[in-house]
Amino acid sequence: MFGMGFTEILLIAVIAILFLGPDKLPSTMIEIAKFFRSVKSTIGSVKDSLEEEMNVTGIKQEALAYKEELLKASESVHKATNVHANLGAEIDNILNDDEPTAEVAAPQAKKTPKEPQEVTFKKKKKKKSKPSEEKLEDKEENTDV
């Protein structure tokens, strides 16, 4: 107990008997026991309150994490509902022939205008190939047997 051996406890008991005497020793021992009991209960209550505070801080951290998740979710919902308003504004711009916004104008500036092609069902004439190509074709025709 408290790092004391039997001989040390016996020595303290003998000194207590000598100083206090047999009349006061029992009441003094009862008071010492009550003191240790109250110290033990105080230490227990401090431990409980610390554990409760630690648990409360953990709960606070979890609550803050949930709050952040809810804020992110509400922002995404707001963005989703705001898309309708943004599309309405874009449609109004298109209908009023306003100048396109920067987001719409950027892709249009990158496109190069293509010349329109005429669509017909007529057969195209084959262009004559170069004379060197004609010679190669003739040689290939001659080699086929």
Backbone hydrogen bonds, N-H to C=O, Kabsch-Sander energy under -0.5 kcal/mol:
donor,donor_aa,acceptor,acceptor_aa,energy
4,M,1,M,-1.8
9,I,5,G,-1.8
10,L,6,F,-2.3
11,L,7,T,-2.2
12,I,8,E,-2.0
13,A,9,I,-2.2
14,V,10,L,-2.2
15,I,11,L,-2.1
16,A,12,I,-2.3
17,I,13,A,-2.2
18,L,14,V,-2.1
19,F,15,I,-2.4
20,L,16,A,-2.9
21,G,16,A,-0.6
21,G,17,I,-1.4
24,K,20,L,-0.6
25,L,21,G,-1.3
28,T,24,K,-2.1
29,M,25,L,-2.4
30,I,26,P,-1.9
31,E,27,S,-1.9
32,I,28,T,-2.3
33,A,29,M,-2.1
34,K,30,I,-2.3
35,F,31,E,-2.3
36,F,32,I,-2.4
37,R,33,A,-2.3
38,S,34,K,-2.5
39,V,35,F,-2.4
40,K,36,F,-2.3
41,S,37,R,-2.3
42,T,38,S,-2.2
43,I,39,V,-2.4
44,G,40,K,-2.1
45,S,41,S,-2.3
46,V,42,T,-2.3
47,K,43,I,-2.3
48,D,44,G,-2.3
49,S,45,S,-2.5
50,L,46,V,-2.4
51,E,47,K,-2.6
52,E,48,D,-2.4
53,E,49,S,-2.4
54,M,50,L,-2.6
55,N,51,E,-2.2
56,V,52,E,-2.4
57,T,53,E,-2.5
58,G,54,M,-1.9
59,I,55,N,-2.4
60,K,56,V,-2.6
61,Q,57,T,-2.3
62,E,58,G,-2.2
63,A,59,I,-2.6
64,L,60,K,-2.5
65,A,61,Q,-2.2
66,Y,62,E,-2.5
67,K,63,A,-2.3
68,E,64,L,-2.3
69,E,65,A,-2.1
70,L,66,Y,-2.5
71,L,67,K,-2.3
72,K,68,E,-2.4
73,A,69,E,-2.5
74,S,70,L,-2.6
75,E,71,L,-2.3
76,S,72,K,-2.3
77,V,73,A,-2.3
78,H,74,S,-2.4
79,K,75,E,-2.6
80,A,76,S,-2.3
81,T,77,V,-2.5
82,N,78,H,-2.0
83,V,79,K,-1.1
84,H,80,A,-0.5
85,A,81,T,-0.7
86,N,82,N,-2.4
87,L,83,V,-2.9
88,G,84,H,-2.1
89,A,85,A,-2.1
90,E,86,N,-2.3
91,I,87,L,-2.7
92,D,88,G,-2.3
93,N,89,A,-2.2
94,I,90,E,-2.3
95,L,91,I,-2.9
96,N,92,D,-2.2
97,D,94,I,-1.1
98,D,93,N,-2.4
105,A,101,T,-2.9
106,A,102,A,-1.8
108,Q,104,V,-1.1
109,A,105,A,-2.0
110,K,106,A,-1.2
111,K,107,P,-1.1
120,T,118,E,-0.6
134,E,130,K,-1.8
135,K,131,P,-2.0
136,L,132,S,-1.6
137,E,133,E,-2.2
138,D,134,E,-2.4
139,K,135,K,-2.3
140,E,136,L,-2.0
141,E,137,E,-2.1
142,N,138,D,-2.2
143,T,139,K,-1.8
144,D,140,E,-0.9
